[in-house]
Amino acid sequence: MKSKKLRIAVLYGGKSAEHDVSLKSAKNVINALDKNKYEVTPIKIDKDGKINFTLNNIDLVFPVMHGPYGEDGSIQGFLKLANLPFVGSGVLGSAIGMDKDVTKRLLRDAGLPIGKFLVFERKDEIHFDDVKKELGVPFFVKPANLGSSIGVSKVKNEADFDQAVKSAFSYDAKIIIEEYTEGQEIECAVLGNENPIASIPGEIIPTHEFYDYEAKYIDAEGAKLKIPAGISDAKIKEIQALAIKAFKVLCLEGMSRIDFFLTKSGKILINEPNTIPGFTNISMYPKLWEKSGIAYPELIDRLIQLAIDRFKTQNKFRTTL
């Protein structure tokens, strides 16, 4: 690679309901990029999806777009067509990781531990008593393709049910209903391509009813982050191994945060992956790596190098790099 600065486009914003989260994450990424190494071009996509930019003078793209249109394979497909390396998972892994239904079916078929769930589309009849019989109460109702806990409701009784379903369907044509798992919420960061590594796991201790959007991004006291998690060394190793297995089963690349539940009986359940995890100043992904010995600027460097390495294996890389 030549010594001249690598031209990095940080792509953020977009049509997703997670637009505002993206803005916060992108600001942190831009600030962390070493200006002695990189020539940084911030590129914002409006909430209506308007894009006014050119990638002619860009060497690599760092997408910091959460949710549909940014994390679901859409922008990744565009960047592949543009023949540009980009940070994070490719089209397949991004699409899989965005769809909670597909994610859970793949994990289940691979023999990895997950909780019970049901999936519904708009045309389906959904009855509280049927869900209660299958999953018990309380349970969670979620859009199948969204993140940051947007559109998520914890349902305790029939009075809450219809509104929870309506809210989830306002964000997606498919919803997922998951059993409530009592226990610790554990998160583990994964970094790498063919040979990924896992961070020290951390624990989320919500002060809200659950770890909702406000607790994640608005209320600084919405949750306590405990790193490392308050679990045994044996459970740490088990979670790290499961995080790497899930990363591979779901065809993920570059980075992901894998979320878990650890029940009081000691059973570990995989909840979901996040293929473009938050990069705000209170986000778990960079915090987990910091506690694991990789500071924020180095983490960004590694993610960029992983994107370059993957691109080299898939294409003839630009001679300018």
C-alpha positions in Angstrom: 0.0 0.0 0.0 1.3 3.4 -0.9 2.0 5.9 1.8 -0.5 8.5 0.6 -3.7 8.9 2.7 -6.4 6.4 2.1 -9.6 8.2 1.0 -12.4 7.0 3.3 -16.1 7.9 2.8 -18.2 7.6 6.0 -21.7 6.9 4.9 -24.5 7.6 7.4 -28.1 8.7 7.8 -30.6 7.0 5.5 -34.3 6.2 5.4 -34.3 3.9 8.4 -36.1 4.7 11.6 -32.6 4.5 13.1 -31.4 7.6 11.2 -30.7 9.7 14.3 -28.7 6.9 15.8 -26.6 6.7 12.7 -25.7 10.4 12.9 -24.4 9.9 16.4 -22.4 6.8 15.5 -20.9 8.4 12.4 -19.7 11.5 14.4 -17.7 9.2 16.6 -16.3 7.2 13.7 -15.2 10.4 11.9 -13.6 11.8 15.0 -11.7 8.5 15.6 -10.3 8.2 12.1 -6.6 9.2 12.1 -6.4 12.2 9.8 -2.7 11.5 9.3 -3.7 8.2 7.7 -7.0 9.0 6.1 -8.7 11.6 4.1 -12.2 11.5 5.4 -15.3 12.4 3.4 -18.6 12.4 5.4 -21.6 11.5 3.2 -25.0 11.9 4.7 -28.1 10.3 3.2 -31.3 12.2 3.9 -34.3 10.7 5.7 -36.1 10.5 2.3 -33.3 8.6 0.8 -31.8 11.4 -1.3 -28.2 10.8 -2.1 -26.1 13.6 -3.5 -22.5 12.3 -3.8 -19.9 10.7 -6.0 -17.6 7.9 -5.1 -15.1 8.6 -7.9 -12.3 9.7 -5.6 -13.0 7.2 -2.8 -10.9 4.2 -1.9 -13.0 2.7 0.8 -16.5 3.2 2.4 -17.3 2.9 6.1 -21.1 2.5 6.3 -22.4 3.6 9.6 -26.1 3.2 8.7 -28.3 1.2 11.0 -31.4 -0.7 10.1 -33.1 -1.1 6.7 -31.5 0.4 3.6 -28.2 0.6 5.4 -27.7 -2.6 7.3 -29.8 -5.0 5.3 -27.6 -5.6 2.3 -29.0 -2.7 0.2 -26.1 -0.3 0.5 -23.7 -3.2 0.5 -25.0 -4.3 -2.9 -24.6 -0.8 -4.3 -21.0 -0.7 -3.1 -20.2 -4.1 -4.6 -21.6 -2.8 -7.9 -19.4 0.2 -7.5 -16.4 -2.2 -6.9 -15.5 -0.5 -3.7 -14.3 -2.1 -0.5 -16.4 -1.4 2.5 -16.4 -2.1 6.3 -18.6 -4.8 7.7 -20.6 -7.7 6.3 -21.3 -8.2 2.6 -24.8 -8.5 1.0 -25.6 -11.9 2.3 -24.5 -11.5 5.9 -26.1 -8.1 6.1 -29.5 -9.3 4.8 -29.4 -12.3 7.1 -28.4 -10.3 10.2 -31.2 -7.8 9.6 -34.0 -10.3 9.4 -34.6 -11.7 12.9 -36.8 -14.5 11.5 -34.1 -15.8 9.1 -31.4 -15.3 11.7 -33.2 -17.5 14.3 -34.0 -20.2 11.8 -30.4 -20.4 10.7 -29.1 -20.5 14.2 -31.7 -23.1 15.2 -30.9 -25.3 12.2 -27.2 -25.1 13.0 -28.0 -26.5 16.5 -27.2 -23.2 18.3 -29.3 -22.3 21.4 -32.1 -19.8 20.9 -35.4 -18.9 22.6 -38.9 -19.8 21.3 -40.3 -17.5 18.7 -43.3 -17.0 16.4 -43.4 -15.1 13.1 -46.4 -13.4 11.5 -47.2 -11.4 8.4 -49.9 -8.8 7.9 -52.3 -11.3 6.3 -52.1 -13.6 9.4 -54.6 -13.8 12.2 -52.8 -13.2 15.5 -54.6 -14.0 18.7 -53.2 -13.2 22.2 -54.4 -16.5 23.7 -52.6 -18.5 21.0 -49.3 -16.6 21.5 -49.7 -16.9 25.3 -50.2 -20.7 25.0 -47.1 -21.1 22.9 -44.7 -18.6 24.6 -46.2 -17.7 28.0 -46.3 -14.1 29.3 -44.7 -11.7 29.2 -43.4 -11.8 25.7 -41.8 -9.4 23.2 -43.3 -8.2 19.9 -40.8 -6.8 17.4 -40.6 -5.7 13.7 -38.6 -8.5 12.0 -36.3 -6.1 10.2 -35.2 -3.3 12.5 -32.9 -2.6 15.3 -32.2 -0.3 18.3 -35.4 -1.6 19.9 -37.5 0.6 17.7 -41.1 -0.7 17.5 -40.4 -3.3 20.3 -43.0 -3.8 23.0 -43.1 -6.0 26.1 -46.5 -7.5 26.4 -47.8 -8.6 29.8 -51.5 -8.9 29.1 -54.1 -8.9 26.4 -54.8 -5.1 26.8 -51.2 -4.4 25.6 -51.3 -6.9 22.7 -53.1 -5.2 19.9 -51.2 -1.9 20.2 -47.9 -3.8 20.3 -48.7 -5.7 17.1 -49.9 -2.5 15.5 -46.7 -0.7 16.5 -44.4 -3.5 15.1 -46.4 -3.7 11.8 -46.0 0.1 11.4 -42.3 -0.6 10.8 -42.3 -3.9 8.9 -44.5 -6.2 7.0 -43.3 -9.1 9.1 -43.1 -9.3 12.9 -41.5 -11.7 15.3 -42.9 -12.5 18.8 -40.3 -13.9 21.2 -40.6 -15.5 24.6 -39.4 -13.5 27.6 -36.2 -14.9 29.0 -35.4 -14.0 32.6 -31.8 -13.6 33.2 -28.7 -11.5 32.4 -28.4 -9.7 29.1 -24.9 -10.3 27.8 -23.2 -8.9 24.7 -20.1 -10.0 22.9 -18.2 -8.2 20.1 -16.7 -10.1 17.2 -14.0 -8.9 14.8 -12.6 -10.5 11.8 -13.2 -12.3 8.5 -12.3 -16.0 8.1 -10.8 -16.2 11.6 -12.8 -13.9 13.8 -12.0 -13.2 17.4 -14.4 -12.4 20.3 -14.1 -9.7 22.9 -14.6 -9.9 26.6 -18.4 -10.1 27.1 -20.2 -7.3 28.7 -23.5 -7.1 30.6 -26.4 -4.8 30.1 -28.3 -3.9 33.3 -31.4 -1.8 32.2 -32.9 0.7 34.6 -36.0 0.8 32.3 -38.6 -1.9 31.8 -36.3 -3.3 29.2 -33.3 -2.2 27.1 -35.4 0.1 24.9 -34.4 2.8 22.4 -34.4 5.5 25.1 -32.2 3.5 27.4 -29.8 2.8 24.6 -29.4 6.2 23.1 -31.2 9.0 25.0 -31.1 8.4 28.8 -27.5 8.3 30.0 -28.8 6.5 33.1 -31.0 4.1 31.0 -28.7 1.1 31.6 -25.5 0.2 33.4 -22.8 -1.4 31.3 -20.7 -3.9 33.2 -17.5 -4.9 31.5 -16.5 -7.7 31.9 -19.9 -9.2 32.6 -20.6 -10.6 36.1 -20.3 -14.2 35.0 -17.8 -17.1 35.5 -14.7 -17.6 33.4 -16.3 -20.7 32.0 -19.4 -18.9 30.9 -17.2 -16.1 29.3 -15.4 -18.7 27.2 -18.7 -20.4 26.3 -20.2 -17.1 25.2 -17.1 -16.2 23.2 -17.2 -19.5 21.4 -20.9 -19.2 20.6 -20.4 -15.7 19.4 -17.8 -16.8 16.9 -20.0 -19.8 15.8 -23.0 -17.5 15.3 -20.8 -15.1 13.3 -19.8 -17.9 10.9 -23.2 -19.5 10.6 -24.8 -16.2 9.7 -22.1 -15.5 7.1 -21.0 -12.3 8.8 -17.8 -10.5 8.1 -15.7 -7.6 9.6 -17.7 -6.9 12.7 -20.8 -7.8 14.6 -22.1 -7.6 18.2 -23.8 -10.8 19.2 -26.4 -10.5 22.0 -27.2 -13.3 24.5 -29.4 -14.1 27.5 -27.9 -16.1 30.4 -30.7 -17.7 32.4 -30.7 -18.2 36.1 -30.2 -21.9 35.5 -27.1 -21.2 33.5 -28.4 -21.7 30.0 -27.1 -19.5 27.3 -29.4 -18.4 24.5 -28.4 -16.4 21.4 -30.7 -13.4 21.0 -29.5 -11.6 17.8 -26.6 -10.2 15.9 -26.0 -6.5 15.0 -24.0 -6.3 11.8 -23.4 -2.5 12.1 -23.4 -2.0 15.9 -23.7 1.4 17.4 -20.5 3.5 17.6 -21.8 6.2 19.9 -19.9 7.2 23.0 -22.1 4.8 25.1 -22.2 2.0 22.6 -21.1 -1.5 23.7 -19.2 -2.6 20.6 -16.3 -0.1 21.0 -16.4 -0.3 24.8 -16.1 -4.1 24.7 -13.0 -3.9 22.5 -11.5 -1.2 24.6 -11.7 -3.4 27.6 -10.3 -6.3 25.5 -7.2 -4.2 24.7 -8.2 -2.6 21.4 -8.7 1.2 21.7 -11.2 3.0 19.5 -8.8 4.3 16.9 -7.1 1.0 16.5 -10.5 -0.7 16.2 -11.3 1.6 13.3 -8.0 0.8 11.7 -8.6 -2.9 12.0 -12.0 -2.7 10.5 -10.7 -0.8 7.6 -7.9 -3.3 7.1 -10.4 -6.2 7.2 -12.4 -4.5 4.5 -9.3 -4.2 2.3 -8.3 -7.8 3.0 -11.7 -9.1 2.0 -11.8 -7.0 -1.1 -8.4 -8.3 -2.2 -9.6 -11.9 -1.9 -12.8 -11.1 -3.9 -11.5 -8.8 -6.5 -8.3 -7.4 -8.1 -7.7 -4.6 -5.7 -7.1 -1.0 -6.9 -3.4 -0.4 -7.7 -3.7 3.0 -5.9 -3.8 1.2 -2.5 
